[in-house]
Amino acid sequence: MRTSTSSRLLAATALVAALGLTLAACGGGGDDDSKGSGGGGKSGDSLSGQTITYWASNQGTSIDADKKTLAAETAKFTQQTGIKVKVEVIGWADLLNRILAAATSGQGPDVLNIGNTWSASLQATGALMPWDDAAFQTIGGKDRFAPAAIASAGAAGQDPAAVPLYSMAYGLYYNKKMFADAGIANPPTTWDELVTDATKLTKDGKYGLAVEGANGAENIHHVFVLAKQRGANWFDDQGKPTFTGPQQVAAVKQYVDFIAKDKVAAKGDAEYDQNQTITDFATGKAAMMMWQSAAPAIKSHGMTQDQYGVVPVPTLTAGATGDAGVTSMVAGINIAIFKDTSHKEAAEAFVKFMTSTDEQKALNGTYGSIPPVVEAQSDPAFQTPDLKVLASVLQKSAAPLPQVAHESEFENLVGPAVKSLFADAAAGKAVTDDSVKAALTKAQQQMPQ
Amino acid sequence: MTATAPARRVPEAGPDSGKPAAGGRLRPRFIERIRRGGLPYLLLLPAVIAELLIHIVPMFFGILISFKNLTLFYIHHWNSAPWAGFDNYKTAVKIHQPIGQELLHSFWVTLSYTLLSVGASWLLGIAAAILLQDKFRGRGLIRTVFLVPYALPAYAALITWTFMFQQDTGLVNHVLHDQLHITSDKSFWLIGQNSFWSMVIVSVWKSWPFAFLALMAGLQNVPRELYEAAAMDGAGVWQQIRKITLPALRPVNQVIVLVLFLWTFNDFNTPFVMFGQNPPRQADLISIHIYQSSFINWNFGSGSAMSVLLLLFLLVVTAIYLLVTSRGRSESDV
């Protein structure tokens, strides 16, 4: 019995080993084949008849809505050039993982959208085609784009890894009726005014301000601006983290104090991470919020455009300029070409189409964002009161998030640290300079050295 | 295609290979050989291929990556990432350095979570299985209801729990605070210390039907006569459970406790759906901690090293557990 079992085991092991080798051989052959057929053929052919794949980010109310919008737009492109576009709209939860998988395997789309804060990190992977001057010439030159948008497309001193596609900026949204009822004539321009106004507005189960406390990315966007207003950055010139400076500590503390000390935001906001802030604002539960290009979302909750106003986010002192006057990060989406594409020219033609003035008007108009192409900004669609304010913020008082390779770790460590401080505040624990500094120190220690 | 390849190669390896004239004699012999011993392996082939592709090959690459310095700078040409030796492992086990400290913290959270969840699931499972052992009206219905959490899709159930745990509008606070007035203030369940307990509650809710199902099946094999004889000898309910039910269920317990332990220790869905990719520190389970190291910080070398350490830990625990419980079992069998 035993001998028969062991000989079977032996036979099975041998079979597995043989199979492994067979598979390895198969795998190798498959790779060679695919490279052979992918690399050859196309070069030298005319662009017409080629098919490119485009991974789009979810910009509209749903993935299906985006599919319809983009199908209509890409049909125009196919008509003009004969190049077919296979569009895949990918939700935000999956997009970065899909891009990472594509970067690792070399099997990816030809053209893709990226969140502009990922630009430097993805640039460091080497998976995206750098946009040198020659490449920019194929889409009409770098000058067509707003400088702030270009600055958020890759690390300083390097060719951008992508081209700006949609731009957004933060503004302070306020409920006109709630302000009038509380006898407040004008929206706040400084943080002191904001806290004073918000305190007046906080009563009867309603709050002056709503914040998205458990959303790491939102936390990062706000503490970036609050530190910038104090003249501080989160990375030094060498790209080393500087999380624990007194200005950074003060910035985080000011943001968390909206719940902890000022008590102008509801304790429950500490667990918000599904855009409940917009719901609270649009349903009159909170009188103010700081958000980016929120018009379509507010509208979907039934609040009309005349019921709210948008002004730049406050600063420490009225009329501050330079870093002290920064009121928003440069938010937005960039479009990039995958370096391994075998349809480079077709991909460039598609980027040229997507950044053409007409397409910029159409797409940004649909998505409620601001065109990074300056020429398109004058279109009447972008002259609504709120978009005019946000466009002016982008032009005058927005700064790009640190464009360094380790930006994603910054978001992943500092964002949750702020979330955890909000949780402390909501649980009634004291949030002090020391506790903020301890949280930031721990985050910094985990950064790659 | 691959499945038939070895079968075709076998005759070529034989002494008569390559001679077409021998083909006629070869075929019956080949079929005979397959009939004698090869057929089972041939039938196993698809499973072996699937096993290789799904488990063995990725695991091999995972181990390989753990020795590489595979950060975002190399993912596009990951095979050119420099070798890191044991650096990734050293970083992970240096418990006085921040990264090792956080991993150790995450390990303790996971261990507490697993022990509490498995313990409570087993207790509930055995209690329900024993209570439903005797026939009564509606027993089938109750059994079905008890199995519902096991049958529900995990994501849908977890999202529903998350809604129920919300501070402001959740059902849990509505019952505890608004209706029963047990808590003085509406508690937070998804952030802070309570997040650990809400995760344990959800995990127990999700796992205990499995324990219940397996133990109920195990109880079917315990002869009724044993209980009757024990009752005649004057044994009470507790004595019957202790002396008859539990020893009889020992083999079943051995398996379900191990399986539940492994499932719970590796649980990813529960914290990810409840808290997103950045769970509160109190609910930082090791699987999500590793996910963060790999996919959010883009340091796949470090993430893989942590995964290998986790694998080693679970292998050791499993081996010790099986050794101890099997020894106990064979002794009791004697």
Chai-1 contact restraints between the chains, C-beta under 6 A:
chainA,res_idxA,chainB,res_idxB,connection_type,confidence,min_distance_angstrom,max_distance_angstrom,comment,restraint_id
A,L15,B,Y41,contact,1.0,0.0,6.0,A-B,restraint_1
A,V16,B,V48,contact,1.0,0.0,6.0,A-B,restraint_2
A,A18,B,P6,contact,1.0,0.0,6.0,A-B,restraint_3
A,T22,B,T2,contact,1.0,0.0,6.0,A-B,restraint_4
A,T22,B,A5,contact,1.0,0.0,6.0,A-B,restraint_5
A,A103,B,I75,contact,1.0,0.0,6.0,A-B,restraint_6
A,A103,B,H76,contact,1.0,0.0,6.0,A-B,restraint_7
A,T104,B,I75,contact,1.0,0.0,6.0,A-B,restraint_8
A,T104,B,W78,contact,1.0,0.0,6.0,A-B,restraint_9
A,S121,B,L72,contact,1.0,0.0,6.0,A-B,restraint_10
A,A124,B,L72,contact,1.0,0.0,6.0,A-B,restraint_11
A,A124,B,F73,contact,1.0,0.0,6.0,A-B,restraint_12
A,T125,B,L72,contact,1.0,0.0,6.0,A-B,restraint_13
A,T125,B,I75,contact,1.0,0.0,6.0,A-B,restraint_14
A,T125,B,H76,contact,1.0,0.0,6.0,A-B,restraint_15
A,G126,B,H76,contact,1.0,0.0,6.0,A-B,restraint_16
A,A127,B,H76,contact,1.0,0.0,6.0,A-B,restraint_17
A,G216,B,N278,contact,1.0,0.0,6.0,A-B,restraint_18
A,G268,B,Q167,contact,1.0,0.0,6.0,A-B,restraint_19
A,G268,B,D168,contact,1.0,0.0,6.0,A-B,restraint_20
A,A270,B,I191,contact,1.0,0.0,6.0,A-B,restraint_21
A,E271,B,Q167,contact,1.0,0.0,6.0,A-B,restraint_22
A,E271,B,L190,contact,1.0,0.0,6.0,A-B,restraint_23
A,E271,B,I191,contact,1.0,0.0,6.0,A-B,restraint_24
A,E409,B,N297,contact,1.0,0.0,6.0,A-B,restraint_25
A,N412,B,I296,contact,1.0,0.0,6.0,A-B,restraint_26
A,P416,B,N278,contact,1.0,0.0,6.0,A-B,restraint_27
A,A423,B,I191,contact,1.0,0.0,6.0,A-B,restraint_28
A,A423,B,G192,contact,1.0,0.0,6.0,A-B,restraint_29
A,A426,B,F188,contact,1.0,0.0,6.0,A-B,restraint_30
A,A427,B,G192,contact,1.0,0.0,6.0,A-B,restraint_31
A,Q445,B,P98,contact,1.0,0.0,6.0,A-B,restraint_32
A,Q446,B,P98,contact,1.0,0.0,6.0,A-B,restraint_33
A,Q446,B,I99,contact,1.0,0.0,6.0,A-B,restraint_34
